Amino acid sequence: MVGDLASAQKHLEELRKICLLPCEEFGDLEREIAEYRMKSGARGFR
């Protein structure tokens, strides 16, 4: 979902619900969203 911050955040929220234990996918996506926000100056819900 390159460049689609809204969809990425929605996906992150779904992962938050299903990853009861720390999961690699959640951490990866969370990190990518943070990097995208820093590079683009975008703000989003959290």
C-alpha contacts under 8 A as a table, 3 or more apart, distances in Angstrom:
res1	aa1	res2	aa2	distance
1	M	4	D	5.47
1	M	5	L	7.82
1	M	7	S	7.13
1	M	8	A	6.47
2	V	5	L	7.91
4	D	7	S	5.59
4	D	8	A	6.23
5	L	8	A	5.01
5	L	9	Q	6.07
5	L	33	I	7.14
5	L	44	G	7.84
6	A	9	Q	5.23
6	A	10	K	6.24
6	A	44	G	7.71
7	S	10	K	5.00
7	S	11	H	6.10
8	A	11	H	5.04
8	A	12	L	6.11
8	A	29	L	7.54
8	A	33	I	7.25
9	Q	12	L	4.91
9	Q	13	E	6.28
9	Q	33	I	7.52
9	Q	44	G	7.97
9	Q	45	F	7.74
9	Q	46	R	7.90
10	K	13	E	5.20
10	K	14	E	6.45
11	H	14	E	5.10
11	H	15	L	6.25
12	L	15	L	5.03
12	L	16	R	6.12
12	L	26	F	6.52
12	L	29	L	6.66
12	L	30	E	6.89
13	E	16	R	4.95
13	E	17	K	6.51
14	E	17	K	5.19
14	E	18	I	6.53
15	L	18	I	5.18
15	L	19	C	5.65
15	L	25	E	7.90
15	L	26	F	6.02
16	R	19	C	5.60
16	R	20	L	7.64
16	R	26	F	7.04
17	K	20	L	7.21
19	C	22	P	6.38
19	C	23	C	6.08
19	C	26	F	7.54
22	P	26	F	7.57
22	P	27	G	7.87
23	C	26	F	5.60
23	C	27	G	6.66
24	E	27	G	5.26
24	E	28	D	6.05
25	E	28	D	5.11
25	E	29	L	6.10
26	F	29	L	5.31
26	F	30	E	6.03
27	G	30	E	5.13
27	G	31	R	6.07
28	D	31	R	5.22
28	D	32	E	6.18
29	L	32	E	5.02
29	L	33	I	6.10
30	E	33	I	5.22
30	E	34	A	6.28
31	R	34	A	5.14
31	R	35	E	6.22
32	E	35	E	5.08
32	E	36	Y	6.08
33	I	36	Y	5.04
33	I	37	R	6.16
34	A	37	R	5.15
34	A	38	M	6.26
35	E	38	M	5.13
35	E	39	K	6.19
36	Y	39	K	5.20
36	Y	40	S	5.97
36	Y	41	G	7.96
36	Y	42	A	7.54
37	R	40	S	5.25
37	R	41	G	5.24
37	R	42	A	4.65
37	R	43	R	6.31
38	M	41	G	5.32
38	M	42	A	7.12
39	K	42	A	7.95
